[in-house]
């Protein structure tokens, strides 16, 4: 009888433990890997479309998602944006891009001529940080207010080898200011290709954060007790698709992403032309294959461009959900095309 009671108690205890353990959210390794601020997306348009735009080459393509897109820009495009976040966080960005068309001297005067070659160039910077961090000593007394800052400078180069195929390279410099004399830098590269199956259908492949790693040295603070730690960035692979339906005034984009930290997810986004130069954007980011504990991230946005000859001025706005934040994300983007 006693043995039976002990067995029942053990069974109940194991049942309770299994329920508790199964109720814990699955740990998402990529979210805590270095460089996460750069994986949140770039600009209001990109985030409003669920960050699914690595194959989306129309309406101001963003080379940060795929360096091959730099060759599909129109004119000179200047982008600047600010993100409203909770918990004293900030994300700001600035970028400039230009397309270069090269003609042969023999046909330079012909009407309707096509360029013999097309190249693209872009550069930008992303700044992310946390302010108002309460510093305390070993006894719990307040010392001073701290802050951290993580930055990314990127340069994109692209070449369109034909009307169907383009390739590009991103060179990226990461700089992380963690605490006083503790900082880290890293040089990384992205490669990307874009294939136009038809005028309205395109595919892409990108490989991101090659060679990226932070090396932390805490000896400036702890002297001989300090240590050196290496943190490698996840290597991210993405397959993208974009499809345009002019008769419906609708563009649809999608991505499949995977990396070496067991992440497998899908993104989708859409852009609808409401009126001339006015677009409605929507997207769904982080649709995980295996991790159902991290919810997909929905987003909405609006994009508008107004012509003030000879300059086009516009703005983008995006609204995005954050699973573990007290509030939602709001992004404002100003763009100038000249």
Secondary structure, 3 states (H helix, E strand, C coil): CHHHHHHHHHHHHHHHHHHHHHHCCCCCHHHHCCCHHHHHCCHHHHHHCCCCCCCCCCCCCCCCCCHHHHHHCCCEEEEEEEEECCCCEEEEEEEEEEEEEECCCCCCCCCCCCCCEEEEEEEEEEEEEEEEEEEECCCCCEEEEEEEEEEEEEEEEEEECCCCEEEEEEEEEEEEEEECCEEEEEEEEEEEEEEECCCCEEEEEEEEEECCEEEEECHHHHHHHCCEEEEECCCEEEEEEEEEEHHHCEEEEEEEEEECCCCEEEEEEEEEEEECCEEEEEEEEEEECCCCCCCCEEEEEEEEEEEECCEEEEEEEEEECCCCCCCCEEEEEEEEEC
